[in-house]
Every structure is written in C-alpha cells, then in structure tokens.
C-alpha cells in the first residue's frame, strides 16, 4: 500500500480504471432505454444494438480489473491463509466513541441501506416486468428465486474474499457489482434479467455479513453489541423504505426498469465513500501489516490506539492474532463446529419463516375468514406494533446477554408459530388473538435476524470471521429458497403443518445455542476466542 493504508489501494490505477469501465458499460445501455421513452420504456423483444454489446463486455472486464486493483500482493495472501506464529498487540478496546466511529457507523448504515434496497426492489419490479414480458406471476417469481440463490452463494464467496482480500475490498467489490447489474433495467429478455438478478443477489448477500464484520473489529468492545444490532435494524428499515420510495417516485414515470438503473448511482455512492471505509485493524495485524494497523487505530483511538508489540507474553489486555491453521474446515470440524451448526440451522429456520410462512400468511388469514383488505390491514397493524421491538432487541443484546437474547427470540418464534397452529386446530376466529400472534411472530423473527448475524461476527477468529459470518448468512438465504419451494408444494397452506415444519429445526437450534453459546456482550474479541478455547476444546 502507499500513502495512508486506509485510503489507497494495492493497484489504484487498475481499480479506478475498472470502476470507469463498469460505469461506461452501463452508460452504453442508456441510449436504447431513452429511445424507448415514447413507448413507456418498453424494450421486450428488441435486439441489442452494438453499443449495448460493447457495454456487456466492458462490465465484466471492469469488475475483473477493479478486483485486481483490490487484490493484496501474494505475500500478504500467503500470510493470511497459511500457518504462522503468534503476535500480541495492545488494542484500544476501552476508548470512548469518537467522530471516527460515528462516521464509520454512518457510512456502513448507508451501505446496508443500499444493500437491503436491492433485493427489496424485486417486489416492486415483478408486476411491471411480468406485464412487459407477458409472464404469469408464478414464472416471474423465478426472479426472486434467482436473487435468493445469488444471496446464498454471495454470502459464502464474499465471506471468504473478506478473509483473504480484506473487509474493505469485499465491500467495494460488492458495490461494483451493484453498478454493473444496473443493466437489468435495459435487458430486452427475461432470461438476461434472471442472470443479472443472480449477480445482484450475490453482491447483496456478500455485503451484509462483511459490514458487520468490519464494524465488530473496529468499534470498542463495550459499544460493539448495541451498535451492531442497531446498525442492522436501521439498515433494514431504511432499505425497505428506500425501495418503496423509489418505486413510488420513479416507476409511474420511468417504468419498473428505473428501479434497476438506480443500481449505478447507488453503487457509485459506496465506491465514492471508500476513503471513509477503513480496513479492519485486526485483519491488517493478522496479515502482518503492522504499520498499516497502527495507522488505522491511531484514527480511532489516538495515542491509546497505537499497536505496541508485547514481548512479555502478557495476555490480560492483549489481542492475540493467530495465523490460520485449518482454514474453512475449522468452522465445521474444529472447536467452532457446534456453534456454527446451531447458527446455520437457526438461519435456515428463520428463512423458512420470513420467506415462507409470512409470505403465505395473508392468504391463510383470508382462509380464516378475513377478506383481502382486512388481512392486509392486520399485517400492517402488526408490523407497526412490532417496531418498538427493535429497541428491546438492542437493550437485551447489550445489557443482558448476546446468545441468551438470540435464544429468547428463537423461543418466542416457536411459541408464536405454535399459537398459529393452535388457532388453526381450534378454528378460532378472534382478530385480537390473531393480531397478538402476528405481532409476536414479527418481533421474534426480527429479533432473531437482528442478533444472529452480529453474534456470528463476534464469535469467530479474525482469519475466519468473514467466512463464518457469510456461512451463517447463507444459511438464512438457503432457508428462504427452501421456503419458496415448500410454499409452491403447498406446505404453508396449513398453519398447523407449516408451524410444525419450522418449529422443529428452530427448537433444535435454540437448544444447541443455549448449551453451546459463548457470551460476547462487552467482551473483547480476543477474550471471546480464549473463552472458546477453554469451553470448547
């Protein structure tokens, strides 16, 4: 690296040329889009012009060139991925929050808002897309399935990239893919949209766990828990609001295609904010880049953040960075295997609820006697009543216990599902009881996802933190894919059977987390790893 390690790239010319290539490739698609304005931007069935074909070549070439610009030198990659010794550094984990921390929180909140906005836009895109391409909504649903598969794959791939290339590099590469997939808004065929939507999902699935990983490794220990949970809640809410707002403002005038074209400017925002996205000091220290780690810590903690090598071997307030020894296999076969399996099962069950049970809930409420308008009003009322639950999640995670809070919301999810099963069996037609069960379920699943990913970002060692967080996030997306398939098979037509199908794995994950969870609230990341070594030999 040159200049300040927090700003410069390993190959800056390659990175910026790659960014320009991606942006130019997208812009070459815009003339055809603008020429279709008199037809309300109807492009279905039209052949691609030569400019679009050139743009199609520029985008992957630009992404690869930018990825080369972000890629560390081979010596650093070897340090990050091969066995090594111990380094001990004093870290500033007890400093107060300052403007650098808050600036990082603000930038990552913007990044997560954009990240959540992308897949959330699918719901607003599908009706217009289905109409233009002459598709039924069942076939248009493949768009959501393609995005879900992309998010699952992206969570795993980007997690590993973050542990090899760095957290900052993975975030910026995700933003570049956002920019490139803007051409979804100019594709004349549905098949091209499926492919682009997969790539957009991969970028979105990768950014979420990596943003949490960077935050966990940068903010002081005593503030880490509540900031992680609050960041997730704010990013999710703002992302859905941005998607609905963009659809309201742009879709009537510029068609559904404008929502995809927004990927270019929103992705560019993240790239342009790159100077405010530091690399993780823990990642830098683990990669043997001690001087760069000192520079980052100096920004966040001043003199108290200087890295000083600890030759005495004292572990009381030292951060121990270990070079990797078992790679990804540590997550599934080593001392983290039990907690990893528990979190993956929890994520799978959460995906079944969020992308399965809840999607079919309005239809099932109508089967209980509510008309469509009443069912929608009940869902909206329940969602509004569930909002204060976010504050409860933050308070419990920070003040009570991290893994016990997760177990609590897992248990509440199971109870809410069983309540729906009981309503179905008993044939109860009580609006108050149905609202109570719906509110409880929405609060519970919001609490599960708000605590699960931050917890994953805290419990893994530095060389596997991105990989572990990505693997857990992929589990939740895999649950969504399974939920969509089970929904098509008719499993969610019955409250009783769907409640039992989800409650069983959710209960198993809760028991595993209760027995194998490690407390993280207020603890330094390195102390958490030593607890793991003691409790999970």
C-alpha positions in Angstrom: 0.0 0.0 0.0 1.0 3.6 -0.5 0.1 6.7 1.4 -2.5 6.0 4.1 -3.4 2.4 4.2 -7.0 3.3 4.9 -7.4 5.1 1.6 -5.0 3.8 -1.0 -5.3 0.5 -3.0 -2.6 -2.0 -3.8 -3.1 -1.2 -7.6 -5.0 2.1 -7.6 -4.8 2.7 -11.4 -6.3 -0.7 -12.1 -9.1 -0.2 -9.5 -10.2 3.2 -10.9 -9.9 2.1 -14.5 -12.1 -0.9 -13.6 -14.7 1.4 -12.0 -14.7 3.6 -15.1 -15.1 0.5 -17.3 -18.1 -0.7 -15.3 -19.8 2.8 -15.4 -19.1 3.2 -19.1 -20.5 -0.3 -19.8 -23.8 0.6 -18.1 -24.0 4.1 -19.7 -23.7 2.4 -23.2 -27.0 0.7 -22.4 -28.8 4.0 -21.7 -29.4 5.3 -25.2 -31.6 2.4 -26.1 -33.6 2.9 -22.9 -34.1 6.6 -23.6 -35.1 5.9 -27.2 -38.0 3.7 -25.8 -39.4 6.6 -23.8 -42.4 7.2 -26.2 -43.3 3.5 -25.6 -43.1 3.9 -21.8 -39.6 2.3 -22.0 -40.9 -1.0 -23.4 -37.8 -2.9 -24.6 -39.1 -6.5 -24.5 -38.2 -8.4 -27.7 -35.9 -5.7 -29.1 -32.4 -6.7 -30.4 -29.4 -5.4 -28.6 -27.6 -2.6 -30.5 -23.8 -2.7 -30.9 -23.3 -0.2 -28.1 -25.1 -2.5 -25.7 -22.9 -5.4 -26.7 -19.8 -3.4 -26.1 -21.1 -2.4 -22.8 -21.8 -6.1 -21.9 -18.1 -6.8 -22.5 -16.9 -3.7 -20.6 -18.7 -4.6 -17.4 -17.2 -8.0 -16.5 -13.8 -6.7 -17.8 -14.1 -3.7 -15.5 -15.1 -5.8 -12.5 -12.1 -8.1 -13.0 -9.7 -5.1 -13.4 -11.1 -3.5 -10.3 -10.8 -6.8 -8.4 -7.1 -7.0 -9.4 -6.7 -3.4 -8.1 -8.2 -4.5 -4.7 -6.3 -7.8 -4.5 -3.5 -7.9 -2.0 0.0 -8.8 -3.0 0.7 -12.6 -3.0 3.0 -12.3 0.0 0.1 -10.9 2.1 -2.3 -13.6 0.8 0.2 -16.2 2.0 0.4 -14.6 5.4 -3.4 -14.6 5.7 -4.0 -18.1 4.5 -1.0 -20.1 5.8 0.0 -21.3 9.3 2.1 -18.8 11.3 3.1 -17.8 14.8 1.6 -15.5 17.4 1.6 -11.8 17.5 0.4 -9.9 20.6 -0.7 -6.3 20.4 -2.4 -3.9 22.8 -5.7 -2.8 21.3 -7.8 0.2 22.3 -11.0 -1.6 23.2 -12.0 0.7 26.0 -11.8 4.1 24.3 -14.9 6.2 24.1 -16.8 6.6 20.8 -15.5 9.5 18.8 -16.3 11.1 15.4 -14.3 8.5 13.5 -16.5 5.7 15.0 -19.7 7.6 14.2 -18.6 8.3 10.7 -17.9 4.6 10.1 -21.4 3.8 11.5 -23.0 6.4 9.2 -21.1 5.1 6.1 -21.9 1.4 6.8 -25.6 2.4 7.5 -25.7 4.0 4.0 -24.0 0.8 2.6 -26.5 -1.5 4.3 -29.5 0.6 3.3 -28.4 0.3 -0.4 -27.7 -3.4 0.2 -31.2 -4.1 1.5 -32.8 -1.9 -1.1 -31.6 -4.0 -4.0 -33.5 -7.3 -3.2 -36.3 -5.4 -1.7 -36.9 -3.7 -5.1 -37.8 -7.1 -6.6 -41.3 -7.0 -5.1 -42.0 -3.6 -6.9 -40.3 -4.7 -10.1 -42.1 -8.0 -10.6 -45.6 -6.8 -11.6 -44.4 -4.4 -14.3 -41.8 -6.9 -15.5 -44.4 -9.7 -15.8 -46.7 -7.4 -17.8 -44.0 -6.3 -20.2 -42.6 -9.8 -20.8 -46.0 -11.4 -20.9 -45.4 -13.7 -18.0 -47.6 -15.1 -15.2 -46.6 -14.1 -11.7 -45.7 -17.7 -11.0 -42.9 -17.6 -13.7 -42.0 -14.0 -12.7 -41.4 -15.5 -9.2 -38.2 -17.1 -10.6 -36.7 -13.6 -10.4 -37.0 -13.7 -6.6 -35.7 -17.3 -6.5 -32.7 -16.3 -8.7 -31.9 -13.4 -6.3 -32.2 -15.7 -3.2 -29.8 -18.3 -4.7 -27.4 -15.4 -5.5 -27.5 -14.1 -1.9 -26.7 -17.6 -0.6 -23.8 -18.0 -2.9 -22.6 -14.5 -2.4 -22.6 -14.7 1.4 -20.2 -17.7 1.3 -17.9 -16.3 -1.5 -17.7 -12.8 -0.3 -17.1 -14.0 3.3 -14.1 -15.9 2.1 -12.9 -12.9 0.0 -13.1 -10.7 3.1 -10.8 -13.1 4.9 -8.3 -13.1 2.1 -8.5 -9.7 0.3 -9.8 -7.7 3.3 -13.1 -6.4 4.6 -12.9 -3.1 2.8 -12.0 -4.8 -0.6 -15.0 -7.1 -0.3 -17.4 -4.2 0.4 -16.1 -2.2 -2.6 -16.2 -5.2 -4.9 -19.9 -5.8 -3.9 -20.6 -2.1 -4.7 -19.0 -2.6 -8.2 -21.4 -5.5 -8.9 -24.3 -3.3 -7.9 -23.2 -0.8 -10.5 -22.8 -3.4 -13.2 -26.2 -5.1 -12.6 -27.9 -1.8 -13.3 -28.2 -3.1 -16.9 -31.1 -5.2 -15.6 -33.1 -2.1 -16.4 -32.3 -2.3 -20.1 -32.5 -6.1 -20.8 -34.8 -7.0 -23.6 -35.4 -10.6 -22.4 -36.4 -12.1 -19.1 -33.6 -14.7 -19.1 -31.0 -11.9 -19.0 -32.8 -10.4 -16.1 -32.6 -13.8 -14.2 -28.8 -13.9 -14.7 -28.3 -10.2 -13.7 -30.6 -10.7 -10.7 -28.4 -13.6 -9.6 -25.4 -11.4 -9.7 -27.1 -8.6 -7.8 -28.2 -11.1 -5.2 -24.6 -12.3 -4.8 -23.4 -8.7 -4.2 -26.2 -8.0 -1.7 -25.7 -11.3 0.1 -22.0 -10.6 0.5 -22.1 -7.1 1.8 -24.3 -7.7 4.8 -22.1 -10.0 6.9 -18.9 -8.2 5.8 -20.2 -4.8 7.0 -21.0 -6.4 10.4 -17.5 -8.0 10.5 -15.8 -4.7 9.8 -17.9 -2.9 12.5 -17.2 -5.7 15.1 -13.5 -5.4 14.5 -13.3 -1.6 14.7 -15.6 -0.3 17.5 -14.8 -0.5 21.2 -15.9 -3.7 22.9 -18.4 -2.1 25.3 -20.3 -0.4 22.5 -19.9 -3.2 19.9 -23.1 -5.2 20.7 -25.7 -2.5 20.6 -24.1 -0.7 17.6 -24.2 -4.0 15.6 -27.8 -4.7 16.4 -28.9 -1.1 15.9 -27.0 -0.9 12.6 -28.8 -4.0 11.3 -32.2 -2.6 12.3 -31.6 0.9 10.8 -30.2 -0.5 7.6 -33.0 -3.0 7.1 -35.8 -0.4 7.8 -34.1 2.3 5.7 -33.5 -0.2 2.8 -37.2 -1.2 2.6 -38.2 2.5 2.9 -35.8 3.5 0.1 -37.1 0.7 -2.2 -40.8 1.6 -1.7 -40.0 5.4 -2.0 -38.1 4.8 -5.3 -40.9 2.7 -6.7 -43.5 5.4 -5.8 -41.4 8.3 -7.3 -39.9 6.6 -10.4 -41.9 3.7 -11.5 -45.1 5.5 -12.8 -43.0 7.8 -14.9 -40.0 5.7 -15.9 -41.3 2.2 -15.6 -40.0 -0.7 -13.5 -36.7 -0.5 -15.3 -35.7 2.7 -13.4 -35.5 0.7 -10.2 -32.7 -1.4 -11.6 -31.0 1.5 -13.2 -30.7 3.0 -9.7 -28.0 0.4 -9.1 -25.5 2.5 -10.9 -25.7 5.7 -8.8 -26.3 3.9 -5.5 -23.3 1.5 -6.1 -21.2 4.5 -7.1 -22.1 6.2 -3.8 -20.4 3.3 -1.8 -17.3 3.5 -4.1 -17.0 7.2 -3.6 -17.3 6.8 0.1 -14.4 4.4 0.1 -12.0 6.9 1.8 -14.3 6.7 4.9 -14.3 2.9 4.9 -11.1 1.8 6.8 -9.6 -1.7 6.7 -10.0 -3.6 9.8 -7.0 -3.2 12.1 -7.3 -6.8 13.2 -7.3 -8.0 9.7 -4.2 -5.9 8.9 -2.4 -7.2 12.0 -3.3 -10.8 11.1 -1.9 -10.2 7.6 1.4 -9.0 9.1 0.8 -5.3 8.1 1.6 -3.9 11.5 2.3 -0.3 10.3 -1.0 -0.1 8.5 -2.8 -1.4 11.6 -1.2 1.3 13.7 -2.4 4.0 11.3 -6.0 2.7 11.4 -6.0 2.5 15.2 -4.5 6.0 15.5 -7.5 7.3 13.7 -10.0 5.7 16.0 -8.2 5.9 19.3 -5.3 8.4 19.1 -2.3 7.6 21.3 -4.3 4.8 23.1 -4.7 3.0 19.8 -1.0 2.6 19.0 0.0 -1.0 18.4 2.9 -2.0 20.6 4.3 -5.5 20.3 4.0 -7.3 23.6 7.2 -9.3 24.1 6.3 -10.1 27.7 3.6 -12.6 26.7 1.1 -10.9 29.0 -2.4 -11.8 27.8 -4.5 -9.7 30.2 -5.3 -6.9 27.8 -3.6 -8.1 24.6 -5.2 -9.1 21.3 -3.8 -12.4 20.1 -3.8 -12.7 16.3 -3.2 -16.3 15.1 -2.4 -17.2 11.6 -4.9 -19.7 10.2 -4.2 -23.4 10.7 -7.3 -25.3 9.5 -9.0 -22.9 7.0 -12.7 -23.1 6.5 -12.7 -26.6 8.0 -12.3 -25.1 11.4 -15.9 -23.8 11.2 -17.4 -27.3 10.7 -14.9 -29.6 12.3 -13.0 -27.6 14.9 -14.0 -26.0 18.2 -16.5 -23.7 16.4 -18.3 -26.6 14.8 -21.2 -26.9 17.3 -22.0 -23.1 17.3 -21.6 -22.9 13.6 -24.1 -25.7 13.0 -26.5 -24.2 15.6 -26.4 -20.8 13.8 -26.8 -22.4 10.3 -29.9 -24.3 11.5 -31.3 -21.2 13.1 -30.7 -19.2 9.9 -32.4 -22.0 7.9 -35.5 -21.9 10.2 -35.6 -18.1 10.1 -35.6 -18.2 6.3 -38.5 -20.6 6.3 -40.5 -18.2 8.5 -39.6 -15.0 6.6 -39.7 -16.3 3.0 -42.3 -19.0 3.6 -44.7 -18.7 6.5 -45.0 -14.9 6.3 -45.5 -14.8 2.5 -48.4 -17.2 2.8 -49.8 -15.6 6.0 -52.2 -13.1 4.2 -53.7 -15.9 2.2 -54.1 -18.1 5.3 -55.7 -15.2 7.2 -58.3 -15.0 4.4 -58.9 -18.7 4.8 -59.7 -18.0 8.5 -62.5 -15.6 7.4 -60.8 -12.2 6.8 -61.2 -10.6 3.4 -58.1 -9.4 1.5 -58.3 -5.8 2.7 -58.7 -6.8 6.4 -55.8 -9.3 6.1 -53.6 -6.6 4.7 -54.7 -4.1 7.3 -54.0 -6.7 10.0 -50.5 -7.3 8.7 -49.8 -3.5 8.5 -51.1 -3.0 12.1 -49.0 -5.9 13.4 -45.8 -4.6 11.7 -46.4 -1.1 13.2 -46.9 -2.6 16.7 -43.7 -4.7 16.2 -41.4 -1.6 15.6 -40.7 -0.9 19.3 -39.4 -4.5 19.5 -36.2 -3.3 17.8 -35.3 -1.1 20.9 -36.0 -4.2 23.1 -33.6 -6.3 21.0 -30.8 -3.7 21.3 -31.3 -3.4 25.0 -31.3 -7.1 25.7 -28.3 -7.8 23.5 -26.2 -5.1 25.2 -27.4 -5.2 28.8 -28.4 -8.8 29.3 -26.7 -11.4 27.1 -25.9 -11.8 23.5 -26.5 -15.5 22.9 -29.3 -15.7 25.5 -31.1 -12.9 23.7 -30.9 -14.9 20.5 -32.2 -18.0 22.3 -35.1 -15.9 23.8 -36.2 -14.7 20.3 -35.9 -18.2 18.9 -38.2 -19.5 21.7 -40.6 -16.7 21.1 -40.7 -17.6 17.4 -41.5 -21.2 18.2 -44.3 -20.1 20.6 -45.8 -17.7 18.0 -45.8 -20.5 15.4 -47.4 -22.9 17.8 -50.1 -20.3 18.6 -51.0 -20.1 14.9 -51.1 -23.9 14.8 -53.5 -23.9 17.8 -55.7 -21.2 16.1 -55.9 -23.5 13.1 -56.8 -26.6 15.0 -59.3 -25.0 17.3 -60.9 -23.0 14.4 -60.6 -19.7 16.5 -61.8 -16.6 14.6 -60.5 -14.0 17.0 -59.0 -10.8 15.5 -57.3 -9.8 18.8 -55.7 -13.3 19.2 -54.5 -13.3 15.5 -53.0 -9.8 15.9 -51.2 -10.9 19.1 -49.8 -13.9 17.4 -48.7 -12.0 14.3 -47.1 -9.2 16.4 -45.3 -11.8 18.5 -44.0 -13.6 15.3 -42.8 -10.3 13.7 -41.0 -9.2 16.8 -39.5 -12.7 17.3 -38.1 -13.1 13.8 -36.8 -9.5 13.7 -35.0 -10.3 17.0 -33.6 -13.5 15.6 -32.0 -11.9 12.5 -31.0 -8.8 14.3 -28.9 -10.8 16.8 -27.8 -13.8 14.8 -25.6 -12.1 12.2 -24.0 -9.7 14.8 -23.3 -12.7 17.1 -21.7 -14.6 14.2 -19.5 -11.5 13.6 -18.2 -11.7 17.2 -17.6 -15.4 17.8 -15.1 -16.4 15.1 -11.3 -15.8 15.0 -10.1 -12.9 12.8 -8.9 -15.1 10.0 -12.3 -16.8 9.7 -14.7 -14.0 10.8 -15.8 -13.1 7.3 -16.2 -16.7 6.2 -18.1 -17.6 9.3 -20.5 -14.7 9.2 -21.0 -15.3 5.5 -21.8 -19.0 6.1 -24.4 -18.2 8.7 -26.0 -15.5 6.5 -26.0 -18.1 3.6 -28.0 -20.4 5.9 -30.8 -17.9 6.2 -30.9 -17.4 2.5 -31.0 -21.2 2.0 -34.0 -21.3 4.3 -35.6 -18.7 2.0 -35.0 -20.9 -1.0 -36.4 -23.9 0.8 -39.4 -21.8 2.0 -40.2 -20.8 -1.6 -40.1 -24.4 -2.7 -42.2 -25.6 0.2 -44.7 -22.9 -0.5 -45.1 -24.0 -4.1 -45.6 -27.6 -2.8 -48.5 -26.4 -0.6 -46.9 -27.0 2.8 -47.8 -23.4 4.0 -51.4 -23.8 3.1 -51.9 -25.2 6.7 -51.0 -23.3 9.8 -50.5 -26.5 11.7 -48.2 -28.3 9.4 -46.1 -25.2 8.5 -45.8 -24.3 12.2 -44.5 -27.8 13.0 -42.1 -27.9 10.0 -40.4 -24.7 11.2 -40.8 -25.1 14.9 -38.8 -28.4 15.0 -35.5 -27.0 13.5 -35.9 -23.7 15.3 -36.2 -25.6 18.6 -33.2 -27.7 17.9 -31.1 -24.6 17.1 -32.3 -22.9 20.3 -31.3 -25.9 22.5 -27.9 -26.1 20.7 -27.3 -22.3 21.2 -28.3 -22.5 24.9 -25.9 -25.3 25.5 -23.0 -24.2 23.3 -23.3 -20.4 23.2 -20.5 -18.1 24.4 -21.1 -14.7 25.9 -19.8 -11.8 23.8 -21.6 -8.7 25.2 -18.9 -6.3 26.4 -16.1 -8.7 25.8 -13.0 -8.1 23.7 -13.0 -10.3 20.5 -9.7 -11.9 21.6 -11.1 -12.7 25.0 -14.1 -14.4 23.3 -11.7 -16.6 21.4 -9.9 -17.6 24.6 -13.3 -18.5 26.2 -14.0 -20.7 23.2 -10.7 -22.5 23.6 -11.4 -23.1 27.3 -15.1 -24.1 26.9 -14.8 -25.9 23.6 -11.6 -27.9 23.5 
